Amino acid sequence: MTSPSNLPRVSTILDHAWPRPPVPHARWQAGCERGTYVHQWTEDMEDGSEPIPPDKWAGYCDAYRKFTREFSPSWLWSEHTVGTNRYNGTLDRIGYLAGSGETLTVLDIKTGAGRQVLPGVCRDAIQLAAYALAYEPYHYKELQRVGLYLKRDGKFQVKLYSDLRDYDLWIEILDAYEER
């Protein structure tokens, strides 16, 4: 379901629950620029064109190439808007990864580190729970939630988020946001 654009985005709701730590504007802007470029580059690569990335971002792009060689993704959707009548967001990828059988994967691409917001809870896990719930409201627990962390040195990390309590925490955060 595509939801109206006047609804809050998942990232806005999460930022309300867990404000981002202050960082210098130039550093924040550079992170946004890097993430935007790398996301676009990954889409271009999947569409068959591979622009040569600037040196400062080449490692992240190389990490994504390595990920695709190792996991042979078969994406159904890329940069797909998902939502409910309460929120919306953009899910980076939906599809299948080699070795996961028929399990549908929702994947978020990150060019920064995951941020622990509570003991044992990563913000990205909750973000992916929100996306999974919006994408597949009746079978969300059957989806595989994956954070793909691309590194500047050309390495990557795949983090599987499987704690079903993430969904309950998302609903608590969403309810608190709406009650503010």
C-alpha positions as CSV (number, residue, x, y, z in Angstrom):
1,M,0.0,0.0,0.0
2,T,1.3,3.4,-0.9
3,S,0.3,5.9,1.7
4,P,-0.3,9.7,1.4
5,S,2.8,11.8,1.4
6,N,1.4,13.9,4.3
7,L,1.9,11.0,6.7
8,P,5.1,11.0,8.9
9,R,8.1,9.0,7.6
10,V,9.6,6.2,9.5
11,S,12.8,8.1,10.0
12,T,10.9,11.1,11.4
13,I,9.2,8.9,13.9
14,L,12.4,7.2,14.9
15,D,14.2,10.5,15.2
16,H,11.4,11.7,17.6
17,A,11.9,8.6,19.8
18,W,15.7,8.7,19.6
19,P,17.1,12.0,18.5
20,R,20.3,11.8,16.5
21,P,23.4,12.8,18.4
22,P,24.6,16.3,17.4
23,V,27.3,16.3,14.7
24,P,28.9,19.2,12.9
25,H,26.7,20.2,9.9
26,A,29.5,19.5,7.4
27,R,29.9,16.0,8.6
28,W,26.1,15.4,8.5
29,Q,25.9,16.9,5.0
30,A,28.8,14.7,3.8
31,G,27.1,11.6,5.2
32,C,23.9,12.5,3.4
33,E,25.7,13.2,0.2
34,R,27.6,9.9,0.4
35,G,24.4,7.9,1.2
36,T,22.5,9.5,-1.7
37,Y,25.3,8.9,-4.1
38,V,25.9,5.3,-3.1
39,H,22.2,4.4,-3.2
40,Q,21.9,5.9,-6.7
41,W,25.1,4.1,-7.8
42,T,23.7,0.7,-6.6
43,E,20.5,1.2,-8.6
44,D,22.5,2.2,-11.7
45,M,24.7,-0.9,-11.2
46,E,21.6,-3.1,-11.0
47,D,20.3,-1.5,-14.2
48,G,23.4,-2.4,-16.1
49,S,25.4,0.8,-16.0
50,E,28.2,1.3,-13.6
51,P,29.4,4.9,-13.5
52,I,32.9,5.2,-12.1
53,P,32.5,6.5,-8.6
54,P,34.6,9.3,-7.1
55,D,37.6,8.0,-5.2
56,K,36.0,9.0,-1.8
57,W,33.1,6.7,-2.4
58,A,34.7,3.9,-4.5
59,G,35.1,1.6,-1.5
60,Y,31.4,1.7,-0.7
61,C,30.5,0.9,-4.3
62,D,33.1,-1.9,-4.4
63,A,31.6,-3.3,-1.2
64,Y,28.2,-3.4,-2.9
65,R,29.7,-5.2,-5.9
66,K,31.2,-7.8,-3.6
67,F,27.8,-8.2,-1.8
68,T,26.0,-8.9,-5.1
69,R,28.6,-11.5,-6.1
70,E,28.3,-13.3,-2.8
71,F,24.6,-13.1,-2.3
72,S,23.2,-12.9,-5.9
73,P,20.2,-10.8,-5.0
74,S,17.1,-11.0,-7.1
75,W,15.2,-7.8,-6.3
76,L,11.5,-7.3,-6.9
77,W,11.6,-3.7,-5.9
78,S,14.3,-1.0,-5.4
79,E,13.7,2.3,-3.5
80,H,10.1,1.2,-3.0
81,T,7.7,3.4,-1.0
82,V,5.8,1.5,1.6
83,G,3.2,2.7,4.1
84,T,0.1,2.3,6.1
85,N,-2.6,4.8,7.1
86,R,-0.3,5.9,9.9
87,Y,3.2,6.3,8.3
88,N,5.3,5.7,5.2
89,G,8.9,5.3,4.2
90,T,11.2,4.2,1.4
91,L,12.5,0.6,1.6
92,D,15.8,0.2,-0.3
93,R,15.3,-3.3,-1.6
94,I,12.7,-6.1,-1.5
95,G,13.6,-9.5,-3.0
96,Y,15.5,-12.7,-2.5
97,L,19.1,-13.5,-1.5
98,A,21.0,-16.6,-2.4
99,G,20.8,-19.1,0.4
100,S,17.6,-17.8,1.8
101,G,15.3,-20.1,-0.3
102,E,11.9,-18.7,-0.8
103,T,12.2,-16.2,2.1
104,L,11.4,-12.7,1.1
105,T,14.0,-10.2,2.2
106,V,13.6,-6.5,3.1
107,L,17.0,-4.9,3.0
108,D,18.3,-1.4,3.9
109,I,21.6,-0.2,2.6
110,K,23.7,1.8,5.0
111,T,27.0,3.7,4.5
112,G,27.4,4.4,8.2
113,A,27.4,2.3,11.3
114,G,24.3,1.0,12.9
115,R,23.3,3.0,16.0
116,Q,22.4,1.2,19.2
117,V,19.5,3.1,20.8
118,L,18.7,0.8,23.7
119,P,20.7,-2.1,25.2
120,G,20.6,-4.8,22.5
121,V,18.4,-2.7,20.1
122,C,19.7,-1.2,16.9
123,R,17.7,1.6,15.3
124,D,18.0,0.0,11.9
125,A,16.2,-3.2,13.2
126,I,13.2,-1.1,14.2
127,Q,13.3,0.8,10.9
128,L,13.2,-2.5,9.0
129,A,10.4,-3.8,11.3
130,A,8.3,-0.7,10.3
131,Y,9.0,-1.3,6.6
132,A,8.2,-5.0,6.8
133,L,5.0,-4.4,8.6
134,A,4.0,-1.8,6.0
135,Y,5.0,-4.0,3.1
136,E,3.4,-7.2,4.3
137,P,0.9,-6.4,7.1
138,Y,-0.4,-10.0,7.5
139,H,2.8,-11.9,7.0
140,Y,5.5,-9.5,8.1
141,K,7.0,-12.0,10.6
142,E,7.8,-14.3,7.7
143,L,10.1,-11.6,6.1
144,Q,13.8,-11.6,6.5
145,R,15.1,-8.2,7.7
146,V,18.6,-7.4,6.6
147,G,20.8,-4.4,7.2
148,L,23.6,-4.1,4.6
149,Y,26.5,-2.0,5.9
150,L,28.9,-0.9,3.2
151,K,32.4,0.2,4.3
152,R,34.8,2.8,2.9
153,D,37.5,0.1,2.7
154,G,35.4,-2.0,0.3
155,K,34.2,-4.5,2.9
156,F,30.6,-5.1,3.8
157,Q,28.6,-6.6,6.7
158,V,25.2,-8.3,6.5
159,K,23.3,-8.0,9.7
160,L,20.1,-10.2,10.1
161,Y,17.5,-8.7,12.4
162,S,15.3,-11.4,13.6
163,D,14.0,-10.3,17.1
164,L,10.2,-10.3,16.8
165,R,10.0,-7.8,19.7
166,D,11.2,-5.2,17.2
167,Y,7.7,-5.0,15.8
168,D,6.2,-4.4,19.3
169,L,8.7,-1.7,19.9
170,W,7.9,0.0,16.6
171,I,4.2,0.1,17.5
172,E,5.0,1.5,20.9
173,I,7.2,4.2,19.3
174,L,4.5,4.9,16.6
175,D,1.8,5.2,19.3
176,A,3.9,7.6,21.4
177,Y,4.6,9.7,18.3
178,E,0.9,10.0,17.5
179,E,0.1,10.9,21.1
180,R,2.6,13.8,21.3
